[in-house]
Amino acid sequence: MKRGGRPGITSELQLYCIAIGALVFAALMLFAESMLNHHLAGLLGLGSLSWAGHQVHVSLPINQFLNAGVDPKEIPLPHEFILNRDLLAQLYPSFTEGATPFFTLNWSKYAEFLTFRGGLDPVTGGLWLTDIAHHHLAIAILFLIAGHMYKTNRGIGHSLKDILEAHK
């Protein structure tokens, strides 16, 4: 379509093609039914994990600068926070330790950017961004675990009943 043309469905042929495409996709989903939930849990888990990573490594540092009153033109570009750990460590000192607290189960080191404050941020009037990042990390872990526990029609995964019976 040319630039500036009418958006959306503008002819019966387009509507017909979309309907046929939707039917083909619906048939594909019927065939893939047994795998759909198993993969959906993994995709939601990885999506939430990616979003939590973005919030921790990009959004939180930028908001920290904005809340401190730094001129937006002076704030480093988002990729600089990802590539330069020292820049993040200036705002959140636990970044100097890397993933060591995670693997040594010393998760309290991450309390400066993964919080459970509740309520609203008085500066923005919204939920605390650190709480949102914590929420998305927790949801990611739950979805990733659930994706491996979900039993498909093809025998992939685990049955919750079998797991519970094994622990009796």
N, C-alpha and C positions, 0 to 999 in steps of 0.2 A: 504494500500500500504506500502511496506517496505521502510525504510529510504534509501534515496539515489536513489529511483526509479525514473522513468520518471514522471515529473509533468504534470498535465493537462489531457485532454481526450485522451486516448490511444487506445480505441477500439470502434467498432461500437455499441456494447452493452451499453457502457457508454453513448455514444451520444444518443442512443435510449431512455435510462432511463431519461436522462436530458430533452429530448424533451417531453416525456410523463409527467414528473413532471412540466414542464413549461406550458403545456396545462391544467393540473389540477389547477395550480395556477392561470392561466388566467381565467378559469371558475369561480373560487372562487372570483376573483376580479370583474367579471361581476355581481355576486350575491351581493357582498358587495359594489357595486358602490355608492349607496346612502349614505353610511357611510364613504366612503374612504376619501373624502376631509375634512369632519368634524374632523376625527381622525388625518389626516395628519397635519392639522393646529395645533392641540394640541401637537403632537409629535415634530414637528419642533419648536414650542414654548418652550416646556420643554427641548429639546436638546440645543437650543440656550441659555436658562437660565442656564442650567448645565455648558455649555462651558464658559459663562460669569463668573459664580461662580468659576470655575477652574482658569480662568485667574486672577481674583481678589485675590483669596485666596492662589494660588500656584505660578503661572507664574510671576505675578508682583513682589512679594517679592524676588523671586530668581533672576529675572533680576535686581532688585534694588541692590542686593549684587554684582552681576557680573559687573554691570556698575560702581560700586564703587571700583572695583579692588580687591575684596575679593577673596582669593584662593578658588576654587570650593570645595576643600576638607573641608574647614571650614564652608561652607554654611550648615545650618540645613536641615535635610531631609524634603521633601514636607509635610508629614503628621504632622510634628511638627508645621507648620504654621496653619494648620487647627485646631489642638487640643489646641494650646496655643495662646489665644487672645492677651496676653501681648507681645508676639514676633511680631505679626503683628502691634500692637500699637506703637512699637518702630519705625517702618517704616512709618506707616500711623496713626497719633494720633486719627483720628476720629473713629477708631475701638474700642476705649474705650467706646464709647457711644452705641455700638451695633446697633440695628434696630430702636432705638428711633427717629433719624432724619427722617427715612423713614415714620414712622407712624404719625409724627407730621408735615409732609410735609416740613421739613427743609432740602431739598435734596442738598442744596449747601454744606453741610458738606462732601458730598461724592466727591467733586470736585477734591480732591487730587489723587483719583484713577479712576474716571470716567470723562475723559476729552473730549474736543472737540477742540484739538489743530490744527489738520490738518497738512499736510506736512509730512516730514520724520524725524525720530529720528537720530540725528547726530552720536550717538554711534553705532547703529546697521545698519543704512542705510535703515531700513524698516519703516513701519507705526508705530506710537506710540502704544505701547501695551495697554495703558490706553484708547486710542481712540477705539481700536478694542474691548475691554471689554465693553465700553459704547455702541458701535454699536450692539453687541450681546445682551446686556440687552434690548435695544430699540426694536430690531427685535423680541425678545422673547415676549415682552409685546404686540406688534402688532399681532403676530401669535396667542397668547392665547386669545386675544379679538376677533380676526377674527374667531377662532374656535368656539366660542359661537354664533357668528352672522350668520354663514353659515347655510342656510336652506337645510335640507336633504329631500329626497323623502318620508321619513317616518315621517315628521313633527317635527323633532328634530331641535332646533336652532331657529333663528329669520330671518325674511325676511327684508332685508335692506329697501325695499319699505315701509313695515309696520312701521319700526322704524322712517323713515323720515316723514310719514304721522301723526304719533302720536305726533310729535313736531311742528305741524302747529298751 
